[in-house]
Every structure is written in structure tokens, then in C-alpha cells.
Amino acid sequence: MSEIQDILQKEECTIKNQRRSILKKLNTPSMTEAVQQFQNLHQEPSQKLIRTS
């Protein structure tokens, strides 16, 4: 966590709160799962971007 603090120049509690907020928005229990969701989004083409007509 201290490496993230150094890079972002934020307090530990701020980083924890932001992390908690991100996990809540993504509806995931962990950052590992959040990263997996992000990777899956970029591996599978979005149906909204593909025109089938």
C-alpha cells in the first residue's frame, strides 16, 4: 500500500476508501476479481460495438 501512497501522494485511508468504492461499483469482493473483469472486457468484443444488421 505504501508504494501506491508514494505514487499518488495520498493518505492510506483515502486509498482504502477509493479502493472500496471501486470494488462496490464493480460488485466484486476483491481487486483480483476486478482486474479479471477488466481483462475480460478487453478480450471479448462488445456486442454494442458490433453491428449485425
N, CA, C and O atoms as a Maestro MAE file, in Angstrom:
{
 s_m_m2io_version
 :::
 2.0.0
}

f_m_ct {
 s_m_title
 :::
 protein
 m_atom[212] {
  # First column is atom index #
  i_m_mmod_type
  r_m_x_coord
  r_m_y_coord
  r_m_z_coord
  i_m_residue_number
  s_m_chain_name
  s_m_pdb_residue_name
  s_m_pdb_atom_name
  i_m_atomic_number
  :::
  1 25 0.826 -1.191 0.000 1 A "MET " " N  " 7
  2 3 0.000 0.000 0.000 1 A "MET " " CA " 6
  3 2 0.868 1.251 0.000 1 A "MET " " C  " 6
  4 15 0.488 2.254 -0.605 1 A "MET " " O  " 8
  5 25 2.011 1.224 0.654 2 A "SER " " N  " 7
  6 3 2.851 2.415 0.734 2 A "SER " " CA " 6
  7 2 3.392 2.825 -0.637 2 A "SER " " C  " 6
  8 15 3.621 4.010 -0.877 2 A "SER " " O  " 8
  9 25 3.598 1.865 -1.534 3 A "GLU " " N  " 7
  10 3 4.060 2.196 -2.881 3 A "GLU " " CA " 6
  11 2 2.988 3.005 -3.615 3 A "GLU " " C  " 6
  12 15 3.293 3.977 -4.306 3 A "GLU " " O  " 8
  13 25 1.745 2.592 -3.456 4 A "ILE " " N  " 7
  14 3 0.636 3.329 -4.068 4 A "ILE " " CA " 6
  15 2 0.546 4.725 -3.461 4 A "ILE " " C  " 6
  16 15 0.326 5.704 -4.174 4 A "ILE " " O  " 8
  17 25 0.717 4.814 -2.151 5 A "GLN " " N  " 7
  18 3 0.701 6.118 -1.475 5 A "GLN " " CA " 6
  19 2 1.771 7.040 -2.051 5 A "GLN " " C  " 6
  20 15 1.510 8.214 -2.313 5 A "GLN " " O  " 8
  21 25 2.953 6.514 -2.243 6 A "ASP " " N  " 7
  22 3 4.062 7.316 -2.779 6 A "ASP " " CA " 6
  23 2 3.758 7.821 -4.187 6 A "ASP " " C  " 6
  24 15 4.017 8.979 -4.514 6 A "ASP " " O  " 8
  25 25 3.210 6.939 -5.009 7 A "ILE " " N  " 7
  26 3 2.921 7.308 -6.388 7 A "ILE " " CA " 6
  27 2 1.810 8.351 -6.453 7 A "ILE " " C  " 6
  28 15 1.928 9.351 -7.161 7 A "ILE " " O  " 8
  29 25 0.732 8.111 -5.713 8 A "LEU " " N  " 7
  30 3 -0.428 9.001 -5.786 8 A "LEU " " CA " 6
  31 2 -0.362 10.167 -4.812 8 A "LEU " " C  " 6
  32 15 -1.138 11.117 -4.917 8 A "LEU " " O  " 8
  33 25 0.550 10.095 -3.881 9 A "GLN " " N  " 7
  34 3 0.690 11.111 -2.841 9 A "GLN " " CA " 6
  35 2 -0.634 11.324 -2.101 9 A "GLN " " C  " 6
  36 15 -1.100 12.450 -1.930 9 A "GLN " " O  " 8
  37 25 -1.225 10.195 -1.666 10 A "LYS " " N  " 7
  38 3 -2.487 10.199 -0.923 10 A "LYS " " CA " 6
  39 2 -2.290 9.475 0.393 10 A "LYS " " C  " 6
  40 15 -1.365 8.678 0.546 10 A "LYS " " O  " 8
  41 25 -3.170 9.759 1.341 11 A "GLU " " N  " 7
  42 3 -3.142 9.072 2.632 11 A "GLU " " CA " 6
  43 2 -3.656 7.644 2.456 11 A "GLU " " C  " 6
  44 15 -4.429 7.362 1.540 11 A "GLU " " O  " 8
  45 25 -3.226 6.762 3.330 12 A "GLU " " N  " 7
  46 3 -3.633 5.361 3.253 12 A "GLU " " CA " 6
  47 2 -5.147 5.212 3.354 12 A "GLU " " C  " 6
  48 15 -5.739 4.418 2.623 12 A "GLU " " O  " 8
  49 25 -5.770 5.955 4.235 13 A "CYS " " N  " 7
  50 3 -7.229 5.836 4.386 13 A "CYS " " CA " 6
  51 2 -7.950 6.290 3.112 13 A "CYS " " C  " 6
  52 15 -8.993 5.734 2.767 13 A "CYS " " O  " 8
  53 25 -7.414 7.283 2.414 14 A "THR " " N  " 7
  54 3 -8.014 7.744 1.156 14 A "THR " " CA " 6
  55 2 -7.940 6.638 0.104 14 A "THR " " C  " 6
  56 15 -8.914 6.378 -0.603 14 A "THR " " O  " 8
  57 25 -6.797 6.002 0.010 15 A "ILE " " N  " 7
  58 3 -6.617 4.923 -0.964 15 A "ILE " " CA " 6
  59 2 -7.542 3.757 -0.641 15 A "ILE " " C  " 6
  60 15 -8.145 3.175 -1.543 15 A "ILE " " O  " 8
  61 25 -7.659 3.412 0.634 16 A "LYS " " N  " 7
  62 3 -8.552 2.321 1.037 16 A "LYS " " CA " 6
  63 2 -10.001 2.655 0.703 16 A "LYS " " C  " 6
  64 15 -10.742 1.795 0.228 16 A "LYS " " O  " 8
  65 25 -10.405 3.888 0.946 17 A "ASN " " N  " 7
  66 3 -11.772 4.299 0.636 17 A "ASN " " CA " 6
  67 2 -12.039 4.269 -0.864 17 A "ASN " " C  " 6
  68 15 -13.102 3.826 -1.298 17 A "ASN " " O  " 8
  69 25 -11.089 4.735 -1.651 18 A "GLN " " N  " 7
  70 3 -11.253 4.716 -3.100 18 A "GLN " " CA " 6
  71 2 -11.299 3.285 -3.623 18 A "GLN " " C  " 6
  72 15 -12.083 2.966 -4.517 18 A "GLN " " O  " 8
  73 25 -10.468 2.441 -3.068 19 A "ARG " " N  " 7
  74 3 -10.451 1.027 -3.458 19 A "ARG " " CA " 6
  75 2 -11.791 0.372 -3.127 19 A "ARG " " C  " 6
  76 15 -12.355 -0.351 -3.949 19 A "ARG " " O  " 8
  77 25 -12.290 0.624 -1.938 20 A "ARG " " N  " 7
  78 3 -13.584 0.076 -1.506 20 A "ARG " " CA " 6
  79 2 -14.704 0.556 -2.449 20 A "ARG " " C  " 6
  80 15 -15.594 -0.215 -2.808 20 A "ARG " " O  " 8
  81 25 -14.647 1.815 -2.836 21 A "SER " " N  " 7
  82 3 -15.647 2.382 -3.737 21 A "SER " " CA " 6
  83 2 -15.603 1.708 -5.110 21 A "SER " " C  " 6
  84 15 -16.645 1.399 -5.688 21 A "SER " " O  " 8
  85 25 -14.416 1.487 -5.619 22 A "ILE " " N  " 7
  86 3 -14.250 0.813 -6.913 22 A "ILE " " CA " 6
  87 2 -14.820 -0.600 -6.845 22 A "ILE " " C  " 6
  88 15 -15.552 -1.015 -7.744 22 A "ILE " " O  " 8
  89 25 -14.495 -1.337 -5.796 23 A "LEU " " N  " 7
  90 3 -14.983 -2.709 -5.652 23 A "LEU " " CA " 6
  91 2 -16.506 -2.734 -5.558 23 A "LEU " " C  " 6
  92 15 -17.149 -3.618 -6.124 23 A "LEU " " O  " 8
  93 25 -17.073 -1.784 -4.858 24 A "LYS " " N  " 7
  94 3 -18.528 -1.709 -4.717 24 A "LYS " " CA " 6
  95 2 -19.179 -1.439 -6.071 24 A "LYS " " C  " 6
  96 15 -20.173 -2.077 -6.419 24 A "LYS " " O  " 8
  97 25 -18.625 -0.496 -6.836 25 A "LYS " " N  " 7
  98 3 -19.172 -0.162 -8.152 25 A "LYS " " CA " 6
  99 2 -19.086 -1.337 -9.110 25 A "LYS " " C  " 6
  100 15 -19.978 -1.535 -9.935 25 A "LYS " " O  " 8
  101 25 -18.027 -2.110 -9.008 26 A "LEU " " N  " 7
  102 3 -17.843 -3.275 -9.879 26 A "LEU " " CA " 6
  103 2 -18.537 -4.521 -9.340 26 A "LEU " " C  " 6
  104 15 -18.596 -5.552 -10.011 26 A "LEU " " O  " 8
  105 25 -19.063 -4.416 -8.119 27 A "ASN " " N  " 7
  106 3 -19.739 -5.533 -7.466 27 A "ASN " " CA " 6
  107 2 -18.823 -6.761 -7.371 27 A "ASN " " C  " 6
  108 15 -19.220 -7.881 -7.692 27 A "ASN " " O  " 8
  109 25 -17.591 -6.516 -6.923 28 A "THR " " N  " 7
  110 3 -16.610 -7.584 -6.768 28 A "THR " " CA " 6
  111 2 -16.058 -7.577 -5.348 28 A "THR " " C  " 6
  112 15 -15.976 -6.519 -4.722 28 A "THR " " O  " 8
  113 25 -15.683 -8.736 -4.836 29 A "PRO " " N  " 7
  114 3 -15.160 -8.812 -3.476 29 A "PRO " " CA " 6
  115 2 -13.663 -8.486 -3.360 29 A "PRO " " C  " 6
  116 15 -13.171 -8.214 -2.265 29 A "PRO " " O  " 8
  117 25 -12.947 -8.514 -4.482 30 A "SER " " N  " 7
  118 3 -11.502 -8.316 -4.392 30 A "SER " " CA " 6
  119 2 -10.964 -7.590 -5.614 30 A "SER " " C  " 6
  120 15 -11.602 -7.559 -6.666 30 A "SER " " O  " 8
  121 25 -9.779 -7.005 -5.459 31 A "MET " " N  " 7
  122 3 -9.119 -6.338 -6.582 31 A "MET " " CA " 6
  123 2 -8.722 -7.349 -7.650 31 A "MET " " C  " 6
  124 15 -8.715 -7.025 -8.838 31 A "MET " " O  " 8
  125 25 -8.396 -8.561 -7.242 32 A "THR " " N  " 7
  126 3 -8.036 -9.608 -8.200 32 A "THR " " CA " 6
  127 2 -9.195 -9.855 -9.156 32 A "THR " " C  " 6
  128 15 -9.001 -9.936 -10.369 32 A "THR " " O  " 8
  129 25 -10.398 -9.974 -8.608 33 A "GLU " " N  " 7
  130 3 -11.573 -10.193 -9.439 33 A "GLU " " CA " 6
  131 2 -11.875 -8.963 -10.305 33 A "GLU " " C  " 6
  132 15 -12.300 -9.100 -11.452 33 A "GLU " " O  " 8
  133 25 -11.658 -7.782 -9.764 34 A "ALA " " N  " 7
  134 3 -11.870 -6.549 -10.523 34 A "ALA " " CA " 6
  135 2 -10.927 -6.501 -11.726 34 A "ALA " " C  " 6
  136 15 -11.337 -6.117 -12.822 34 A "ALA " " O  " 8
  137 25 -9.681 -6.883 -11.527 35 A "VAL " " N  " 7
  138 3 -8.703 -6.910 -12.625 35 A "VAL " " CA " 6
  139 2 -9.112 -7.952 -13.661 35 A "VAL " " C  " 6
  140 15 -8.991 -7.712 -14.862 35 A "VAL " " O  " 8
  141 25 -9.591 -9.099 -13.208 36 A "GLN " " N  " 7
  142 3 -10.041 -10.137 -14.141 36 A "GLN " " CA " 6
  143 2 -11.209 -9.638 -14.981 36 A "GLN " " C  " 6
  144 15 -11.261 -9.892 -16.185 36 A "GLN " " O  " 8
  145 25 -12.145 -8.933 -14.357 37 A "GLN " " N  " 7
  146 3 -13.271 -8.369 -15.101 37 A "GLN " " CA " 6
  147 2 -12.776 -7.378 -16.147 37 A "GLN " " C  " 6
  148 15 -13.246 -7.384 -17.285 37 A "GLN " " O  " 8
  149 25 -11.835 -6.536 -15.764 38 A "PHE " " N  " 7
  150 3 -11.272 -5.555 -16.688 38 A "PHE " " CA " 6
  151 2 -10.613 -6.251 -17.871 38 A "PHE " " C  " 6
  152 15 -10.812 -5.854 -19.019 38 A "PHE " " O  " 8
  153 25 -9.830 -7.288 -17.593 39 A "GLN " " N  " 7
  154 3 -9.156 -8.018 -18.664 39 A "GLN " " CA " 6
  155 2 -10.157 -8.697 -19.585 39 A "GLN " " C  " 6
  156 15 -9.963 -8.727 -20.800 39 A "GLN " " O  " 8
  157 25 -11.227 -9.241 -19.014 40 A "ASN " " N  " 7
  158 3 -12.252 -9.900 -19.827 40 A "ASN " " CA " 6
  159 2 -12.953 -8.901 -20.741 40 A "ASN " " C  " 6
  160 15 -13.310 -9.240 -21.869 40 A "ASN " " O  " 8
  161 25 -13.151 -7.691 -20.270 41 A "LEU " " N  " 7
  162 3 -13.788 -6.667 -21.098 41 A "LEU " " CA " 6
  163 2 -12.967 -6.369 -22.339 41 A "LEU " " C  " 6
  164 15 -13.525 -6.085 -23.399 41 A "LEU " " O  " 8
  165 25 -11.668 -6.429 -22.220 42 A "HIS " " N  " 7
  166 3 -10.802 -6.085 -23.335 42 A "HIS " " CA " 6
  167 2 -10.461 -7.278 -24.212 42 A "HIS " " C  " 6
  168 15 -9.872 -7.111 -25.280 42 A "HIS " " O  " 8
  169 25 -10.824 -8.484 -23.776 43 A "GLN " " N  " 7
  170 3 -10.575 -9.669 -24.590 43 A "GLN " " CA " 6
  171 2 -11.779 -10.022 -25.453 43 A "GLN " " C  " 6
  172 15 -11.621 -10.546 -26.556 43 A "GLN " " O  " 8
  173 25 -12.984 -9.738 -24.955 44 A "GLU " " N  " 7
  174 3 -14.205 -10.084 -25.664 44 A "GLU " " CA " 6
  175 2 -14.770 -8.827 -26.327 44 A "GLU " " C  " 6
  176 15 -14.918 -7.796 -25.672 44 A "GLU " " O  " 8
  177 25 -15.083 -8.905 -27.607 45 A "PRO " " N  " 7
  178 3 -15.657 -7.718 -28.253 45 A "PRO " " CA " 6
  179 2 -17.038 -7.417 -27.691 45 A "PRO " " C  " 6
  180 15 -17.815 -8.326 -27.397 45 A "PRO " " O  " 8
  181 25 -17.324 -6.171 -27.549 46 A "SER " " N  " 7
  182 3 -18.610 -5.742 -27.025 46 A "SER " " CA " 6
  183 2 -19.672 -5.888 -28.101 46 A "SER " " C  " 6
  184 15 -19.467 -5.473 -29.242 46 A "SER " " O  " 8
  185 25 -20.795 -6.470 -27.743 47 A "GLN " " N  " 7
  186 3 -21.891 -6.628 -28.690 47 A "GLN " " CA " 6
  187 2 -22.458 -5.271 -29.105 47 A "GLN " " C  " 6
  188 15 -23.031 -5.142 -30.188 47 A "GLN " " O  " 8
  189 25 -22.303 -4.267 -28.254 48 A "LYS " " N  " 7
  190 3 -22.819 -2.949 -28.567 48 A "LYS " " CA " 6
  191 2 -22.017 -2.289 -29.693 48 A "LYS " " C  " 6
  192 15 -22.531 -1.420 -30.397 48 A "LYS " " O  " 8
  193 25 -20.790 -2.693 -29.857 49 A "LEU " " N  " 7
  194 3 -19.936 -2.081 -30.865 49 A "LEU " " CA " 6
  195 2 -20.031 -2.791 -32.214 49 A "LEU " " C  " 6
  196 15 -19.592 -2.252 -33.230 49 A "LEU " " O  " 8
  197 25 -20.592 -3.980 -32.231 50 A "ILE " " N  " 7
  198 3 -20.671 -4.777 -33.453 50 A "ILE " " CA " 6
  199 2 -22.074 -4.635 -34.043 50 A "ILE " " C  " 6
  200 15 -23.070 -4.916 -33.376 50 A "ILE " " O  " 8
  201 25 -22.139 -4.204 -35.279 51 A "ARG " " N  " 7
  202 3 -23.434 -4.068 -35.942 51 A "ARG " " CA " 6
  203 2 -23.745 -5.385 -36.653 51 A "ARG " " C  " 6
  204 15 -22.921 -5.913 -37.401 51 A "ARG " " O  " 8
  205 25 -24.936 -5.899 -36.408 52 A "THR " " N  " 7
  206 3 -25.335 -7.165 -37.018 52 A "THR " " CA " 6
  207 2 -26.414 -6.992 -38.071 52 A "THR " " C  " 6
  208 15 -26.961 -7.985 -38.551 52 A "THR " " O  " 8
  209 25 -26.731 -5.779 -38.439 53 A "SER " " N  " 7
  210 3 -27.794 -5.566 -39.436 53 A "SER " " CA " 6
  211 2 -27.245 -5.414 -40.828 53 A "SER " " C  " 6
  212 15 -28.009 -5.230 -41.776 53 A "SER " " O  " 8
  :::
 }
 m_bond[211] {
  # First column is bond index #
  i_m_from
  i_m_to
  i_m_order
  :::
  1 1 2 1
  2 2 3 1
  3 3 4 2
  4 3 5 1
  5 5 6 1
  6 6 7 1
  7 7 8 2
  8 7 9 1
  9 9 10 1
  10 10 11 1
  11 11 12 2
  12 11 13 1
  13 13 14 1
  14 14 15 1
  15 15 16 2
  16 15 17 1
  17 17 18 1
  18 18 19 1
  19 19 20 2
  20 19 21 1
  21 21 22 1
  22 22 23 1
  23 23 24 2
  24 23 25 1
  25 25 26 1
  26 26 27 1
  27 27 28 2
  28 27 29 1
  29 29 30 1
  30 30 31 1
  31 31 32 2
  32 31 33 1
  33 33 34 1
  34 34 35 1
  35 35 36 2
  36 35 37 1
  37 37 38 1
  38 38 39 1
  39 39 40 2
  40 39 41 1
  41 41 42 1
  42 42 43 1
  43 43 44 2
  44 43 45 1
  45 45 46 1
  46 46 47 1
  47 47 48 2
  48 47 49 1
  49 49 50 1
  50 50 51 1
  51 51 52 2
  52 51 53 1
  53 53 54 1
  54 54 55 1
  55 55 56 2
  56 55 57 1
  57 57 58 1
  58 58 59 1
  59 59 60 2
  60 59 61 1
  61 61 62 1
  62 62 63 1
  63 63 64 2
  64 63 65 1
  65 65 66 1
  66 66 67 1
  67 67 68 2
  68 67 69 1
  69 69 70 1
  70 70 71 1
  71 71 72 2
  72 71 73 1
  73 73 74 1
  74 74 75 1
  75 75 76 2
  76 75 77 1
  77 77 78 1
  78 78 79 1
  79 79 80 2
  80 79 81 1
  81 81 82 1
  82 82 83 1
  83 83 84 2
  84 83 85 1
  85 85 86 1
  86 86 87 1
  87 87 88 2
  88 87 89 1
  89 89 90 1
  90 90 91 1
  91 91 92 2
  92 91 93 1
  93 93 94 1
  94 94 95 1
  95 95 96 2
  96 95 97 1
  97 97 98 1
  98 98 99 1
  99 99 100 2
  100 99 101 1
  101 101 102 1
  102 102 103 1
  103 103 104 2
  104 103 105 1
  105 105 106 1
  106 106 107 1
  107 107 108 2
  108 107 109 1
  109 109 110 1
  110 110 111 1
  111 111 112 2
  112 111 113 1
  113 113 114 1
  114 114 115 1
  115 115 116 2
  116 115 117 1
  117 117 118 1
  118 118 119 1
  119 119 120 2
  120 119 121 1
  121 121 122 1
  122 122 123 1
  123 123 124 2
  124 123 125 1
  125 125 126 1
  126 126 127 1
  127 127 128 2
  128 127 129 1
  129 129 130 1
  130 130 131 1
  131 131 132 2
  132 131 133 1
  133 133 134 1
  134 134 135 1
  135 135 136 2
  136 135 137 1
  137 137 138 1
  138 138 139 1
  139 139 140 2
  140 139 141 1
  141 141 142 1
  142 142 143 1
  143 143 144 2
  144 143 145 1
  145 145 146 1
  146 146 147 1
  147 147 148 2
  148 147 149 1
  149 149 150 1
  150 150 151 1
  151 151 152 2
  152 151 153 1
  153 153 154 1
  154 154 155 1
  155 155 156 2
  156 155 157 1
  157 157 158 1
  158 158 159 1
  159 159 160 2
  160 159 161 1
  161 161 162 1
  162 162 163 1
  163 163 164 2
  164 163 165 1
  165 165 166 1
  166 166 167 1
  167 167 168 2
  168 167 169 1
  169 169 170 1
  170 170 171 1
  171 171 172 2
  172 171 173 1
  173 173 174 1
  174 174 175 1
  175 175 176 2
  176 175 177 1
  177 177 178 1
  178 178 179 1
  179 179 180 2
  180 179 181 1
  181 181 182 1
  182 182 183 1
  183 183 184 2
  184 183 185 1
  185 185 186 1
  186 186 187 1
  187 187 188 2
  188 187 189 1
  189 189 190 1
  190 190 191 1
  191 191 192 2
  192 191 193 1
  193 193 194 1
  194 194 195 1
  195 195 196 2
  196 195 197 1
  197 197 198 1
  198 198 199 1
  199 199 200 2
  200 199 201 1
  201 201 202 1
  202 202 203 1
  203 203 204 2
  204 203 205 1
  205 205 206 1
  206 206 207 1
  207 207 208 2
  208 207 209 1
  209 209 210 1
  210 210 211 1
  211 211 212 2
  :::
 }
}
